[in-house]
Amino acid sequence: QVQLVESGGGLVQAGGSLDLSCAASGSILRVYTMGWYRQAPGQQRELVALITRDLIRNYEDSVKGRFTISRDNAQNIAVLQMNSLKPEDTAVYYCSADVMIIGREAIRTYWGQGTQVTVSS
C-alpha cells in the first residue's frame, strides 16, 4: 500500500556533498515523522536525522552542522543534504516514514530499500 523510494546515493571524495531524496507514495492519508537511518558493514542501523510534520528536526551528534533534513508535506518527500562528508559516513542510507493509511487509524512505520553512500579517503 505504501512505498518509499530513495535516490541520490553514490561515490564521493571526503569533503564532498550528496543529496538524498525519499518519496512516499500509495494509499496515504497523512505522513507524520520522516527520518534517515544508516547502516555500515558489520554495524547496527543508527538514526541520522528525523523531521516531524511541524518541521522539528533532530540529528545524530556526528552529523550536526554537516547534514540537513527537510521535507515537502504536500508531496511526501524528505531530503537529506550531506556536506563535508567523511569516510566514516560510508553506509547504506535508509528512509523511514510514519504513515496513516486511508481507511485506517493506526500509524505504521515504512522503510525504503536503501541507497549506498561511499566516501573515499
N, C-alpha and C positions, 0 to 999 in steps of 0.2 A: 504493500500500500504506500510506503514511503521509501524513497531512495535519496541518498546523499552522494553526490558526485564531486570528487576533488580533482583539482588540476593545478599545474604550476610548478611541480617539483622538477628537480634537475641537478646538474653538477655545476658548482661554482667554486671559485677560489676563496680562501679566507679573506674576509673584509668585504666580500661582495654582498649582493642583495637578491632576494627572491620574494615573489608574492604568490601565496597560495590562495585558491578560491574554492569555496564549497557551496553548492547549490542543492537545496532540498526541494523535492517535488513529490507529487502524489495526492492522496486524499487528505489534504492538510486543512484543518480548521485554523490552527494557530501554532506558531513556533515560539517556544519560550527561550530558555537559555541555550546558547550555542557555544561550542568550545573547540579547541585544538589540543590534541594529545600527541605524544611521540613515543616511539619505542626503538631503541638502539639494539643492535645484535647482542644477545646474551643478557639483556636488561629488561626490567619490567616497564610496562607502559606508564608514562607520567604525564601529568597535566602541564600544559604550556600556557594556555590563556583561556579565560572564559569571558563571555559578554552576555548580560541579561537583556531582556526585551527593552528595558528602560535605559540601556546603554551603560550600565555599571560594569566596569572591567576589573579583572584580577589576573595577575601574571605570576608565573614562577620566577623566583628571585634571579636566576641566572640570565633571564631574557629581558628583564626590566630595562627600559631605556633603549633597547635594540629592536624589539618586536612590538607591533601594534595590531590589535584585533579590532575589526569594525564589522558592521552588518547593515543590510538593507532589509528592513522588516517587510516591505511591500513585495520584494522578490524572493525572500527567504534565502538570502545569500550572506555568507560570512567570509571575510577576507583576513588573512594573516600576512602582514607586511613584515619581512625579516630583513634587517640591516646589520651591518658589521658582523657577518656570520663567522663562526668559529668552527674548527674541526669537530669539537665536541657537540655541535648542533646536528651532526650527521645522524639521521634516523628516518624511519618511516613515520610520516605525519598523518594523523587521523582526525577527521572532523566528526563532531558529535552534535546532536540536536535533540532537545526535549520537545516532543511534538504531541499535540492533541489532534487526533484523527476525527474527521467528520462523522458524526453519529455516535461518538464515544466520549465518555467523561475522563477516562484515565489518561495520564501523560506518560508516554513511553520514550525512552532514550534510543535513538537510532545512530548508527555508525556508518561512515564512509568506508571505502575499500582501502584507503591509504595511498599516499604518494611519497616516493622516495626523494629525500633531500640529502645530497652528498656534498660536503665541504672539504676541499683539498687543502693540505697544509703547504 
